[in-house]
Amino acid sequence: MVRGSSSVLRPGDWVTYDDGDHQVVALSGTSVRLRSQEGAEMVVLASHLMAAPDFSVTGTQPLPELEPFGLLSTVPEAALAAAREWERHVLEVETGLPPDAEPGTAPRPEYDPAARSLAERDASKAAELGVGVRTVQGRRYAYARQGLWGLLDQRATRASEATGRADARLITAVEEAIAAETNSSTGTRSRLIRRAIKAVEAAHGPGVVPLPGRSTLYKLIDALSTGRHTFGSAVTRRQTANRPQGPFTPTFAARPGEQVQIDSTPLDVMVVLDSGQTVRADLTIAVDVATRTICAAVLRPVGTKAVDASLLLARMLVPEPMRPGWSAALRMAASRMPHMRLLNVDTRMEQAAAKPVIVPDTIVIDGGKVFLSDTFTRACNRLGISVQRSRPRTPTDKAIVEATFSAINTLFCQHVAAYTGPNVSRRGERVEEHAVWTVCELQDLLDEWLLAGWQTRPHDSLRDPYRPKKALSPNDKYTSLVAACGYLPLVLRGEDYLELLPVAWRAVNDYGIRIGYRTYDSADLGPWRRQHSGNTAKRGLWEVHYDPYDLSQVFVRTRHGWIIAPWVHLPLVNAPFADFTWQHARRLAAEAGLDDTHEAAVARVLDELLTRAEHGPDKHTARVAGRTRAGAAAHRPPAQEAEADPSAPDDSPQPAAPVVPFGVFDAHAEAERWL
């Protein structure tokens, strides 16, 4: 005998489990004792039993499904009223009374369960409604399985397609045309319609695929291009196409340095180079995920090089020193960070600014050549840092550093002179004429803003779990995490910083060390002149470290420590300079007819170059001269050569132009003439 539907498991029931039939012997708490048909017994947790894929209770009807109440609200009123009317008839057949019957109402004789069988009641209802008996039985079965939803006309519940009745081949062609617009310049819908029609005719032949009207094609394109920005911004369209298909999981870190994200981008500010040119600088930053601290930010006037990434590591791992002119409120001693605890470890913290030193465990980078270079990899290996590369064309793998760039442009760059805006459509007129800051000056402004405007500013993503409504600043978050996880960074020493600089192997001669047509010398090099370094692999040459962005000195490793050797012509220049500045000075010397390998000559050119950079270019004079040359070239009168072959060479001697000599100014003669 088939038992009725039940939502309760009782002893004696037979269940299907583990590819076999078992009888429930006993229930004890959350455990179920089963006996198989062969007589073997087992005890299974009820949660594990009911979660098994093949679990079912045999000998009972399946459990009824709940009605989709949300979908019922989308059904037309007429279809819903018809389903409710069928519900009255089905309940009257099964129970003898409709659902709205008054208490004490007697069932009609043809539907009385005590006098009529279920089959007889089905026949009576079929005769009453004028339908077949199988129709009534089918409605009862549908109502038992799905409730009111099973009685609805399925034509009313069928979801309409967004593409309407368009041919599938046309839909495929339109989708391919929309996908092809991802990396193209933004066009109009009429262009896309033309391309789709051409693709359909090329694939299936003219007139084979039925084409709807123009307005229907526009609706079809709008339906298929929803959310893809096909006819909007090209940048947004490409970013949307590069978005990963899977769910986005926010990056989380529980302690400082657990994950640090590094990236580079051009800054939206024009800077003045040493040559007087105005260009955008490259910004490379490292952001700690746990505290949102910008551990280091480096500005460079040209494309970022591999050494920039290693120098960024060096700046991350040393305290940020206070500089002249900075407010005393920016000191670490004036902040809420554990200054005294860190001071006991490193005395350099006494003069440090209020920015934490974070030693990264993992660094997330992209596929740029800067970070995949041997220089950066060796620096990370030396410091015990794991390098994790993000997936190609997946900016969400390092979304935090990408969002930080946008924040820097909004909070800092737009307040700086010569701000260019994020794109050309938002750029002002003649922005380059307002450029006044050099790279070094802008770097100093950025470092000060990071301390005063970023590290102390509440960040919406930094929340205290006990006070979720209060946003914390990066410094406050660092302080709380240090107290929670016992984080104590061991910062780099000066020798460690020098290890991250690039290396050149040179001999120590009587005149000093020669690198790139520059001579470096120091009195401390005396005992090592003309000596073998002891490194046979480098033929006795000495290990020399240098900073490519400050060539005013080099660092020589000896058996007794480091020796600092300044550039011999540094008093002539009296300013730090970078490698690209030196190369530009050599090019200027060569253009002036000087020997670009002569150190003193290049030093004089370099001094003039830095002096011009300090005062800035004379833009008015350069503009007037340029307009004069352009006007002279545009209004030059044509040559009056009559019947001459322009292709024939002219070997005839040309008459010399009259020379008008300039007289020598004589002050006494000029005074007598006036008298």
PyMOL commands that set and color helices and strands:
alter all, ss='L'
color gray80, all
select helices_A, chain A and resi 46-50+69-72+77-95+109-111+118-129+133-151+154-157+168-180+189-204+214-224+234-241+306-316+328-330+332-334+339-343+347-351+374-383+395-411+413-415+424-426+431-434+439-454+474-485+494-499+523-528+536-538+570-573+579-591+599-615+619-634+667-674
alter helices_A, ss='H'
color red, helices_A
select strands_A, chain A and resi 14-16+21-28+31-36+41-45+56-58+260-272+278-288+294-300+362-365+386-389+459-464+467-472+503-506+513-515+518-520+542-547+550-558+561-566
alter strands_A, ss='S'
color yellow, strands_A
deselect
rebuild
show_as cartoon
